[in-house]
Amino acid sequence: MRTISFITLLLLATVARGELPSPRLDRISPLGAAAGSSVEIEVAGADLEDANTLLFDHPGITAQHLKDRKFRVTIAADVPTGTYDARLVGKYGITSPRLFAVSRGLTEVAEIAPKEPETAQSVPLNSVVNGTSKQGREAVFRFPAKTGQRVVVECYAQRLDSQLDATMTLTDADGRQLASNGDYAGRDPLVEFVAPKDGEYSVTINDLSFRGGHPYRLVISDRPQVENVSPRAVQVGKPATLTVYGRNLGSSAKPSPLVVNDLPLDALSETVTPPEDVFRRGLFRFTDHPTGHSVLPTAATCTLTGFQHRGIPLLVTDTPVTLEQEPNDDPAHPQKLTLPAVVSGRFDKERDADWYAIEPTETGAYGFDVYCERIAGRADPYLVVLDDKNNRVAELDDFGIRMNAFDGHLRDPSGSVNLTAKKTYRVLVQDRYRRGGPRYQYVLAIRKAVPDFYPAVIHHQNPGPGGTSIRKGGANYLDLVLHNSGGFTGPVTITAEGLPKGLHMAPTTIQNDSRGVVVLWADADAADWVGPVTLTATAKRGDETIVREVRPHTRVWTVADLNSSRPTRELVLAIRETAPFAVSPVVDRIEVEAGKKLEVKVACVRSWPTFKGTVTLTPLAFPGPFKMGTVTVPDGKTEATVTIEAQANTRPGEYTLVLQCQAQVPFAKDAKATAMPNTLVAVPSRPVTLVVMAGKK
C-alpha cells in the first residue's frame, strides 16, 4: 500500500493544474496622461516573457519599449478625452486589456511618497493626481480654492480597471470635515463643496480595507463635470434637445431644481442627432468605457442600443420619446401613454412610485423594458402590470445572462406580457428600495414584441482575465452569448471579417439557444500576427435580414464567486507559438436525421515531439438536443470516431458543434529544462456543422 500511495503521489505531482502560458496584464501605472504629452508607465502581470509591444485601441496613442516592463507612451494632441484599452504582446500572445485615461486641460501630477506619514502633498486646482494605494496608510493632497469656487474631487479607480475600493474625506485648513464619500460611481467616490473662504483644503484617500498597490487617478477641479442628461432616450434620425445637468457648466448654464450632495446642479440645453447606424446595426458606441454601473464592472450595456453624450449613455429608439409627467405617483391618476411608448423618467424622491396607463390596440405579446443599470442609473427598479380589475398580470425584475466570465445579469426588468386589446392596464415602475433623487433615472419602453437579439463574445479563459491567442496549427475559442428578445429563436450565423492569411473561422450557426462557442484556428505555417477582427451576426426576422455586430467583452478581475466583465471597442487576436496538438473532423459538414445517431471521424495531429499521449474528447457547450459520450484518441493514434445523437425533438436546421480536447502535455518555459512536468492542456476542436433533417414519422 505504501508503494502504491507513493507512486500515486509522484504521478499527481507531475500534473500541473494550469494550462499553457496565457499572458495577462494586471496593472499599468500611471493610469493615464494628458493629450499631447508623453509619460513613462510600468506594467505588471503574468506570463509576460518578451512582452515588448504595448498596443492601444487608438492610433494616436503609441508606446516605445524602454526596458523590462517599462514603456514610454506618447499621446497625440488630437486624441479625444476618454478611456482606451492597452494590451501587451509577447512570446505567448496577447494579454487581456487594461484601461488608460486621456485628459485635456488638467495638470497631470505624480504622487510623491511623503517623508512623514499623513504629510499632505500640495497640488494645483484643476489637476489629476496619479497615485497608488499604500498598505495601511492614507494619502493626503492639499489644494487651494477661492471663496465661492465649486470644487469637485473625483476618484477614478474601478472605472479604470483598478481594484481600489476608495473612500475620500474633504477637510478645511482647520481640519474640519466638509464632505466624505465611498461608492458614488460604482466603487469610485466623489466629494464636492463650495469654498466658504480663500484658503487651502485637503482631501484624504485610502482603500476601504487599507490594501496597497492599487493605482488610481484623483481629479481635483472646478471645470465642467456632467452628472447626467435628460431625456435618456432619443429617436433615431431626429435631432433631440437634451438638458445637461452637472457642476460648473459655464455662464450659459442656470441653476436647476435638482440637488445632489446638498448642492444644486447646473442645467443647460444641447442638441444631439443620434447616428443612424447605431440603431440599424444594434450598436453601443462609447468614449468612456462603461465600467461604473455597479460596484463590480459588468457587461451592463450588452443589451443597450445607443451611444454616449458627454460620457452619459443614451438609448436610441425608433419610437418618439415621452417625458414622465409628475404627479403620477397615485395609482388612481396614472400618466396615460399611447403604444408604442418610450418614456424617460426619474424617481424624483424617496418612495416615489411612477404609474402609467396603457390601452393596447391589438391582442398579443408586448415587450416591457426598463433601462436603468444599462444607462448608468442608480436605481434597482421593478415593474408590475395590473389589469382594469386590479389583478396583477405580471411582475418583471432582474434579467440577463451570467456565464463564466461574462456578467450580463442586470437589475433592469425586461420581459414579455400578453395583453388584450381595448383593455386598460396600469403599469407601476418603482425602485426596489424606494430610493429617489436626480441620479435615479430610467427609461420605460413598451411595444408589441419584436423578435431581436444581442450577440456578445468574451475570452473563455477561466478563472482569470486573458487575451485570445491562437497557437500555430491549433485552435482557440470565444464564449458566445445571445440575449434573445421578443420571442426570437434564431437561427443566428456568426462570420468573421479582417482575418489575416492563415487564420480561419467557419460560419458558426446557433439555433434556438442563448450561448455557443466561436472557434478560430491557425495554419501550422501561419505568420506571427496581432490585430483586431470583426464578428458579425446575421439572422432573419420574417423576410427582413437582421445584421448585428458581435460586441467584444473582457474579464476585468478574478473575484471569488463573482463575475467581472466589461465591453471593449475591439476584438484583438494574436497568432503565436506552435500548438502541442490539434483535433479536427475529417468531414466538416454532415447530415443527420432527428432521432438518429451519426459517427464523426476526427483526426488528431500532435505537433510537439515530446507529446505522444492520450487526448480525451468531450462535448464543448453542445446545444441541448445533442448528446455524446467521452471518447479518447489513444497514445500514438491519430484518429478516433465520435458518436453523436441528435435527439428526436431536434429542430431541423444547421448546428455548429465543437469538441473539448484535453491532454497532459510535457511543458516547461525553459526549452532546455531536463524536467518537463505534465500540464493539462484543453483546446477546442475545429467545428463540425450538422445539418439536421426532420425525422420520419
C-alpha positions in Angstrom: 0.0 0.0 0.0 2.8 2.4 0.9 4.4 1.8 -2.6 1.2 2.4 -4.4 0.5 5.6 -2.4 4.0 6.9 -3.1 3.7 6.3 -6.8 0.3 7.9 -6.9 1.7 11.0 -5.2 4.5 11.1 -7.7 2.1 10.9 -10.6 -0.1 13.7 -9.1 3.0 15.9 -8.6 3.7 15.8 -12.3 0.3 17.1 -13.2 0.1 20.9 -13.3 -3.4 22.4 -12.7 -2.9 25.3 -15.0 -2.7 25.3 -18.8 -0.1 26.6 -21.2 1.1 30.2 -20.5 -1.5 32.8 -21.3 -0.2 36.3 -20.9 -2.2 38.5 -18.5 -1.9 42.3 -17.9 -2.8 43.0 -14.3 -1.9 46.6 -13.9 -0.5 49.7 -15.6 0.7 52.7 -13.7 0.1 55.6 -14.0 -3.5 55.0 -15.3 -3.5 57.9 -17.7 -1.9 61.1 -19.1 -2.8 64.3 -21.0 -3.3 64.6 -24.7 -0.2 66.0 -26.4 2.2 64.5 -23.8 4.4 61.6 -23.1 4.6 59.5 -19.9 6.6 56.6 -18.7 4.5 53.7 -17.5 5.2 50.4 -15.7 3.2 47.2 -16.3 2.7 44.1 -14.2 1.1 40.8 -15.0 1.9 37.1 -15.7 3.5 35.1 -18.5 4.9 38.4 -19.9 8.1 36.9 -21.5 9.3 39.1 -24.3 6.3 41.4 -23.9 8.0 44.3 -25.6 4.9 45.6 -27.5 2.2 47.7 -25.9 -0.9 48.4 -28.1 -3.7 50.8 -27.7 -7.1 50.9 -29.4 -6.5 54.4 -30.8 -3.8 55.1 -33.4 -2.9 58.3 -31.7 -1.6 56.5 -28.6 1.8 54.8 -29.2 4.3 53.1 -26.9 8.1 52.6 -27.0 9.6 49.8 -25.0 12.3 51.2 -22.7 13.3 48.2 -20.6 11.7 45.3 -18.7 8.1 46.2 -18.2 8.5 49.9 -18.8 7.3 51.9 -21.7 7.2 55.5 -23.0 3.7 56.2 -24.0 3.0 59.2 -26.3 -0.5 60.6 -26.7 -1.1 62.8 -29.8 -2.6 66.2 -29.3 -5.8 65.3 -31.2 -6.7 62.2 -29.2 -10.1 62.8 -27.6 -10.7 62.8 -23.9 -11.8 59.3 -22.8 -10.6 55.8 -21.9 -8.6 53.4 -24.1 -7.6 49.8 -23.9 -4.0 48.9 -23.6 -2.7 45.3 -24.4 0.7 43.8 -24.2 2.0 41.4 -26.8 4.8 38.9 -26.0 6.1 35.5 -26.7 2.9 33.7 -25.7 0.5 36.1 -27.4 -1.7 39.0 -26.4 -2.9 39.9 -22.9 -6.2 41.0 -21.5 -6.7 44.7 -21.8 -6.3 47.4 -19.1 -7.8 50.9 -19.3 -5.7 54.1 -19.8 -7.4 57.5 -19.5 -6.6 60.6 -21.6 -7.3 64.0 -20.1 -7.4 67.5 -21.5 -7.0 70.9 -19.7 -5.8 69.3 -16.5 -2.3 69.3 -14.9 -1.0 65.7 -14.6 0.7 65.3 -11.2 2.6 62.2 -9.9 2.0 61.2 -6.3 5.2 61.8 -4.2 5.7 59.4 -1.3 5.8 61.6 1.9 8.7 61.5 4.3 6.3 61.6 7.2 3.0 59.6 7.5 -0.1 61.7 6.5 2.0 64.6 5.2 0.0 66.4 2.6 1.3 66.8 -0.9 0.5 70.2 -2.4 -1.2 70.0 -5.9 -2.8 72.8 -8.0 -6.5 73.1 -8.6 -7.6 71.5 -11.9 -5.1 68.7 -11.7 -5.1 64.9 -11.9 -3.0 63.1 -9.3 -1.7 59.7 -10.4 -1.3 57.6 -7.2 -1.2 54.1 -5.8 -2.7 53.0 -2.5 -0.3 52.2 0.3 -0.7 49.3 2.7 -2.3 50.5 5.9 -1.9 54.2 5.0 -3.8 57.2 3.7 -2.7 59.7 1.1 -3.4 63.4 1.7 -3.4 66.1 -1.0 -3.7 69.8 -0.3 -5.0 72.3 -2.9 -6.0 76.0 -3.0 -9.6 77.3 -3.5 -11.1 80.8 -3.5 -14.4 81.9 -2.0 -17.4 80.7 -3.9 -15.5 78.2 -6.1 -17.3 74.9 -6.5 -14.7 72.2 -6.4 -15.3 68.5 -7.3 -12.9 65.8 -6.2 -13.4 62.5 -8.0 -11.5 59.3 -7.8 -11.1 57.0 -10.9 -10.1 53.5 -10.0 -12.8 50.9 -10.7 -13.6 52.8 -13.8 -10.0 52.3 -14.9 -9.8 48.6 -14.1 -8.2 49.1 -10.6 -9.4 47.1 -7.6 -9.1 50.0 -5.3 -12.2 50.4 -3.2 -11.6 54.1 -2.3 -13.0 56.3 0.4 -12.4 60.0 0.5 -12.7 62.8 3.1 -12.5 66.5 2.4 -11.4 68.9 5.2 -10.6 72.6 5.5 -7.3 74.2 6.8 -8.5 73.7 10.4 -9.2 70.0 9.9 -13.0 70.4 9.9 -14.7 67.7 7.7 -16.6 69.2 4.9 -17.6 66.1 3.0 -16.9 62.3 2.7 -17.9 59.6 0.3 -17.4 55.9 -0.6 -19.3 54.5 -3.5 -20.6 57.2 -6.0 -19.8 55.8 -9.5 -19.6 52.1 -8.8 -16.9 51.9 -6.0 -15.4 55.2 -7.0 -16.1 58.1 -4.6 -16.8 61.8 -5.3 -16.9 64.8 -2.9 -17.7 68.4 -3.7 -18.0 71.7 -1.9 -18.4 75.4 -2.4 -15.3 77.1 -0.8 -16.5 79.2 2.1 -13.3 81.3 2.1 -10.0 81.6 0.4 -7.5 79.1 1.6 -6.2 75.6 1.4 -8.3 72.4 1.6 -7.3 68.8 1.9 -8.6 65.5 0.5 -7.7 62.2 2.1 -8.0 59.0 0.2 -7.4 55.4 1.2 -8.6 51.9 0.3 -11.6 50.8 2.4 -9.6 47.8 3.7 -6.3 49.8 3.6 -4.9 47.4 0.9 -1.8 48.6 -1.0 -0.7 48.5 -4.6 -3.9 49.7 -6.4 -3.5 52.6 -8.8 -6.0 55.5 -9.1 -6.4 58.9 -10.7 -7.7 61.7 -8.5 -9.3 64.7 -10.3 -9.4 68.0 -8.3 -11.2 70.5 -10.4 -13.6 73.4 -10.8 -14.0 72.6 -14.5 -17.3 71.4 -16.0 -18.4 68.0 -14.7 -21.5 66.3 -16.1 -23.8 64.3 -13.8 -26.5 63.2 -16.3 -28.7 64.4 -19.1 -32.5 64.3 -19.8 -34.1 62.7 -21.6 -32.1 59.5 -21.6 -33.6 58.2 -24.8 -33.6 59.8 -28.3 -35.4 58.9 -31.5 -33.2 57.8 -34.4 -32.8 60.1 -37.3 -34.1 63.2 -35.5 -32.3 66.0 -33.6 -33.1 65.9 -29.9 -32.9 68.7 -27.3 -31.2 67.4 -24.1 -30.9 69.1 -20.8 -27.4 68.6 -19.4 -27.1 68.5 -15.6 -23.8 68.9 -13.8 -21.4 71.2 -12.0 -19.6 74.2 -13.2 -21.2 74.1 -16.6 -20.4 77.7 -17.5 -22.0 81.1 -18.0 -24.7 79.7 -20.3 -26.0 77.3 -17.6 -28.6 78.1 -15.0 -29.2 76.6 -11.5 -31.7 73.7 -11.7 -34.1 72.5 -9.0 -32.2 69.2 -8.9 -29.9 68.8 -5.8 -27.1 66.3 -5.3 -24.8 66.4 -2.2 -27.0 69.3 -0.9 -25.9 71.4 -3.8 -28.0 72.3 -6.9 -26.9 71.0 -10.3 -26.4 73.4 -13.2 -28.5 72.9 -16.3 -28.0 73.8 -20.0 -29.6 72.8 -23.3 -27.8 71.0 -26.1 -28.9 69.4 -29.4 -27.8 66.0 -30.5 -28.6 63.8 -33.5 -28.2 60.1 -32.9 -26.1 58.2 -35.5 -28.4 56.1 -37.7 -26.0 53.1 -38.0 -26.2 52.7 -34.2 -29.9 51.7 -34.4 -29.6 49.8 -37.7 -26.8 47.6 -36.5 -27.8 47.4 -32.9 -24.5 49.1 -31.6 -23.4 50.8 -28.4 -20.7 53.5 -29.0 -18.8 54.9 -26.1 -16.0 57.4 -25.5 -15.6 56.3 -21.8 -15.8 52.6 -21.1 -19.0 51.9 -19.2 -17.4 50.5 -16.0 -19.1 52.3 -13.1 -22.6 51.0 -13.5 -22.4 49.0 -10.2 -19.9 48.1 -7.6 -18.4 45.4 -9.9 -17.7 46.0 -13.6 -20.5 44.4 -15.6 -21.5 43.8 -19.2 -24.4 46.2 -18.4 -24.6 47.7 -21.9 -24.6 44.4 -23.7 -28.4 44.8 -24.5 -28.3 48.6 -24.9 -28.6 50.1 -28.4 -27.2 53.6 -28.1 -24.3 55.9 -27.6 -22.7 58.2 -25.1 -23.2 62.0 -25.0 -20.7 63.7 -22.7 -20.0 60.3 -21.3 -23.6 59.6 -20.4 -25.3 56.5 -22.1 -28.4 57.2 -24.2 -30.9 54.7 -25.6 -31.6 55.1 -29.3 -35.1 54.1 -30.4 -37.4 54.3 -33.4 -40.3 55.5 -31.2 -41.0 59.1 -30.2 -39.8 59.8 -26.6 -42.2 61.0 -23.9 -41.1 62.6 -20.7 -42.5 61.3 -17.4 -45.0 63.8 -16.0 -45.4 64.3 -12.3 -47.5 63.8 -10.3 -48.1 60.2 -11.4 -47.4 58.5 -8.1 -51.1 57.9 -7.4 -52.4 54.7 -9.0 -55.8 56.4 -9.4 -54.2 59.1 -11.6 -51.6 57.4 -13.8 -49.9 59.1 -16.7 -51.6 57.9 -20.0 -49.4 56.5 -22.7 -50.1 55.7 -26.4 -48.4 52.5 -27.5 -45.7 52.0 -28.6 -44.2 54.2 -25.9 -40.8 55.2 -24.7 -40.7 57.2 -21.5 -37.7 59.0 -20.0 -38.4 59.0 -16.2 -36.9 59.6 -12.8 -37.7 58.6 -9.3 -37.7 62.2 -8.0 -37.8 61.5 -4.3 -37.8 58.7 -1.8 -40.8 56.3 -2.1 -41.6 57.8 -5.5 -43.9 55.4 -7.5 -44.5 56.1 -11.2 -47.8 54.9 -12.6 -48.7 54.7 -16.2 -51.9 53.7 -18.1 -51.9 51.9 -21.4 -54.6 50.5 -23.7 -53.4 48.1 -26.4 -55.0 48.3 -29.8 -54.0 44.6 -30.6 -54.2 41.5 -28.5 -50.8 39.7 -28.2 -47.4 39.7 -26.6 -45.9 43.1 -25.6 -42.3 43.7 -24.7 -41.6 45.7 -21.4 -38.2 47.1 -20.8 -36.9 49.3 -18.0 -33.4 50.7 -18.8 -31.7 51.8 -15.6 -28.4 50.0 -14.9 -27.9 49.9 -18.7 -27.9 53.7 -18.8 -25.9 54.1 -15.6 -28.9 54.9 -13.5 -28.6 54.2 -9.8 -32.0 52.5 -9.1 -32.9 48.9 -8.8 -36.3 49.1 -10.5 -39.1 46.5 -10.8 -42.2 46.7 -12.9 -45.8 45.5 -12.2 -48.7 45.2 -14.7 -52.2 45.3 -13.4 -55.5 44.9 -15.4 -58.6 47.0 -15.1 -59.9 44.9 -12.1 -56.6 45.5 -10.2 -55.4 41.9 -10.8 -51.7 41.5 -11.1 -51.0 40.4 -14.6 -47.2 40.3 -14.4 -44.2 41.4 -12.4 -40.8 41.8 -14.0 -37.4 42.2 -12.3 -33.8 41.4 -13.0 -32.8 39.7 -16.2 -29.8 38.8 -18.3 -27.2 36.0 -18.8 -24.4 35.4 -16.3 -22.0 32.8 -17.8 -18.4 32.0 -16.9 -16.5 35.4 -17.1 -19.4 37.2 -18.7 -21.8 39.1 -16.5 -24.9 40.4 -18.3 -27.3 39.8 -15.5 -28.8 43.2 -14.7 -31.0 45.0 -12.2 -33.2 46.1 -15.1 -36.7 44.5 -15.6 -37.3 43.0 -19.1 -39.8 40.6 -20.4 -42.9 39.8 -22.5 -46.5 40.1 -21.3 -49.7 39.0 -23.1 -52.2 41.9 -23.2 -55.8 42.1 -24.5 -56.9 44.8 -27.0 -59.2 47.6 -25.8 -58.4 46.8 -22.2 -56.9 49.3 -19.8 -53.8 48.3 -17.9 -51.8 50.2 -15.3 -48.0 49.9 -15.1 -46.0 50.6 -11.9 -42.3 51.3 -12.0 -40.5 51.8 -8.7 -37.1 51.4 -7.1 -36.9 48.2 -5.1 -35.6 50.1 -2.1 -37.8 53.2 -2.6 -34.8 55.5 -3.2 -35.0 58.6 -5.3 -33.3 61.7 -6.5 -31.6 63.3 -9.6 -29.4 60.2 -10.2 -32.3 57.7 -10.2 -33.2 58.0 -13.9 -34.7 55.3 -16.1 -36.3 54.7 -19.5 -39.5 52.7 -19.8 -40.2 51.1 -23.2 -43.4 49.3 -24.1 -44.2 48.0 -27.6 -45.6 45.0 -29.5 -43.0 42.3 -29.1 -40.4 42.4 -31.9 -38.0 39.4 -32.3 -34.4 40.6 -31.9 -31.1 39.5 -30.4 -27.9 41.0 -28.9 -24.7 39.0 -29.6 -21.6 39.2 -27.4 -18.3 37.3 -27.1 -15.7 37.0 -24.3 -12.4 35.2 -24.0 -13.2 31.8 -22.5 -10.3 31.7 -20.0 -11.3 30.6 -16.5 -10.7 31.7 -13.8 -8.6 34.7 -14.7 -8.6 37.5 -17.3 -6.8 36.7 -20.5 -6.4 37.6 -24.2 -7.2 35.4 -27.1 -4.1 33.9 -28.7 -4.2 31.1 -31.3 -1.2 28.8 -31.5 0.0 27.8 -34.9 -1.5 24.5 -36.0 -4.0 24.8 -33.2 -7.3 26.4 -32.2 -8.8 28.7 -29.5 -12.4 29.7 -28.8 -14.6 32.5 -27.5 -17.7 32.1 -25.5 -20.7 33.5 -27.4 -23.7 34.9 -25.6 -27.1 35.7 -27.2 -29.7 37.8 -25.4 -32.8 36.9 -27.4 -35.9 39.1 -27.0 -39.4 39.4 -28.4 -39.7 35.6 -29.0 -36.6 35.4 -31.2 -35.3 31.8 -31.5 -32.8 32.1 -34.4 -31.0 30.7 -36.2 -28.1 33.2 -36.0 -25.0 32.8 -38.1 -21.6 34.3 -36.9 -19.0 35.2 -39.5 -15.6 36.9 -39.3 -14.0 39.8 -41.2 -10.4 41.0 -41.1 -8.7 37.7 -40.6 -5.1 37.5 -41.8 -3.8 34.8 -44.1 -3.5 31.6 -42.2 -6.2 32.3 -39.6 -9.7 30.8 -40.1 -13.2 30.8 -38.7 -16.0 28.8 -40.2 -19.5 30.3 -40.2 -21.0 29.3 -36.8 -24.8 28.8 -36.5 -26.7 28.9 -33.3 -30.2 27.5 -33.2 -32.7 28.4 -30.5 -30.1 29.0 -27.9 -28.6 31.7 -25.7 -25.0 30.5 -25.9 -22.4 28.8 -28.0 -18.7 29.0 -28.9 -16.8 30.6 -31.8 -13.6 28.7 -32.8 -10.7 30.2 -34.6 -7.7 28.1 -35.8 -4.4 28.9 -37.4 -2.4 27.0 -40.0 0.8 25.4 -38.9 2.8 27.8 -41.2 0.9 30.9 -40.2 3.0 34.0 -39.5 3.1 35.7 -36.2 0.3 38.3 -36.2 -1.7 40.6 -33.9 -4.7 42.7 -34.8 -8.4 43.4 -34.5 -11.1 41.3 -36.2 -14.9 41.9 -36.5 -17.5 39.3 -35.9 -20.9 39.8 -37.5 -24.2 38.0 -36.6 -26.9 37.6 -39.2 -30.4 36.3 -38.8 -33.9 36.6 -40.3 -37.0 38.3 -39.0 -39.6 37.2 -41.4 -38.3 38.4 -44.8 -36.0 41.0 -43.1 -32.3 40.3 -42.6 -31.0 41.5 -39.3 -27.3 42.3 -39.0 -25.7 42.8 -35.6 -22.1 43.4 -34.8 -21.0 40.9 -32.1 -19.8 43.0 -29.2 -16.5 42.0 -27.6 -16.1 41.9 -23.8 -13.2 41.1 -21.4 -13.0 39.8 -17.9 -11.6 42.5 -15.6 -10.9 40.9 -12.3 -10.9 37.4 -10.8 -13.2 37.8 -7.8 -14.4 34.8 -5.7 -17.9 33.7 -6.7 -18.4 36.8 -8.8 -18.0 37.7 -12.5 -16.4 40.9 -13.5 -16.6 41.9 -17.1 -16.8 45.0 -19.4 -17.1 45.8 -23.1 -14.1 46.6 -25.4 -14.1 48.5 -28.6 -12.2 45.8 -30.5 -11.8 42.1 -30.5 -8.0 41.7 -30.8 -6.3 38.4 -31.5 -2.8 37.1 -31.8 -1.1 34.2 -33.5 2.0 32.9 -31.8 3.9 29.7 -31.0 3.1 26.1 -32.2 0.2 24.2 -30.5 1.1 20.8 -28.9 -1.8 19.1 -30.7 -5.0 19.7 -32.7 -8.2 17.8 -33.4 -10.4 18.3 -36.5 -13.3 16.5 -38.1 -12.3 14.6 -41.2 -15.5 15.9 -42.8 -16.7 19.3 -41.7 -20.3 19.1 -42.8 -22.6 16.1 -42.1 -26.3 15.4 -42.5 -28.3 13.6 -39.8 -31.9 12.8 -39.2 -33.5 13.9 -35.9 -33.7 10.9 -33.6 -30.7 9.2 -35.1 -27.0 8.8 -34.2 -24.1 9.5 -36.5 -20.4 8.8 -36.4 -17.9 11.7 -36.8 -14.4 10.6 -37.6 -11.8 13.1 -36.2 -8.0 13.4 -36.9 -5.5 14.3 -34.2 -2.2 15.9 -35.0 0.5 16.0 -32.3 3.0 18.8 -33.3 5.3 18.7 -30.2 7.8 15.8 -30.4 7.6 15.4 -26.7 3.9 14.7 -26.7 2.6 11.2 -27.7 -0.1 10.8 -25.1 -3.8 10.3 -25.0 -6.3 13.1 -26.0 -9.7 13.0 -24.3 -12.7 14.3 -26.3 -15.9 15.6 -24.6 -18.7 18.0 -25.7 -17.9 21.7 -25.6 -21.1 23.7 -24.9 -23.2 21.3 -27.1 -26.7 22.5 -27.9 -29.3 20.7 -25.7 -30.6 18.3 -28.3 -27.2 16.7 -28.9 -25.5 14.0 -26.8 -22.2 12.2 -26.9 -20.1 10.2 -24.5 -16.4 10.6 -23.7 -14.0 9.4 -26.4 -10.2 9.1 -26.4 -7.5 9.2 -29.0 -5.1 6.7 -27.6 -1.3 7.1 -27.2 0.3 7.3 -30.6 -3.0 7.1 -32.5 -4.1 9.8 -35.0 -7.8 9.1 -35.4 -10.9 8.4 -33.4 -14.7 8.1 -34.0 -17.1 10.2 -32.1 -20.8 9.1 -31.9 -23.3 12.0 -31.6 -27.0 11.6 -31.1 -29.5 14.1 -32.5 -32.5 13.6 -30.3 -36.0 13.2 -31.7 -37.0 16.7 -30.7 -34.1 18.4 -32.5 -35.4 21.3 -34.7 -34.3 20.9 -38.3 -31.5 23.2 -39.5 -27.8 23.7 -39.2 -25.9 23.4 -35.9 -22.2 24.1 -35.2 -20.7 21.6 -32.7 -17.3 21.7 -31.1 -15.4 19.1 -29.0 -13.3 19.9 -25.9 -9.9 18.2 -26.3 -7.8 17.6 -23.2 -4.4 16.1 -22.7 -1.5 16.0 -20.2 1.4 17.6 -22.2 5.0 17.8 -21.0 5.9 21.5 -20.8 8.4 23.9 -19.3 9.0 27.5 -20.2 12.7 26.8 -20.4 13.1 24.7 -23.6 16.4 23.4 -22.3 14.9 22.1 -19.0 15.6 18.5 -18.2 12.3 18.1 -16.3 9.1 18.9 -18.0 6.1 18.3 -15.8 2.8 17.4 -17.4 0.5 20.4 -17.9 -3.3 19.9 -18.5 -4.0 21.5 -21.9 -7.6 22.0 -23.1 -8.3 23.2 -26.6 -11.3 23.2 -28.9 -11.5 21.0 -32.0 -12.3 22.6 -35.3 -16.1 22.8 -35.6 -18.3 20.4 -37.5 -21.6 21.5 -39.0 -24.5 19.1 -38.5 -27.5 19.6 -40.9 -30.4 18.1 -39.1 -33.4 16.9 -41.1 -36.9 16.1 -39.8 -37.3 12.6 -38.5 -39.5 10.2 -40.3 -42.9 9.7 -38.7 
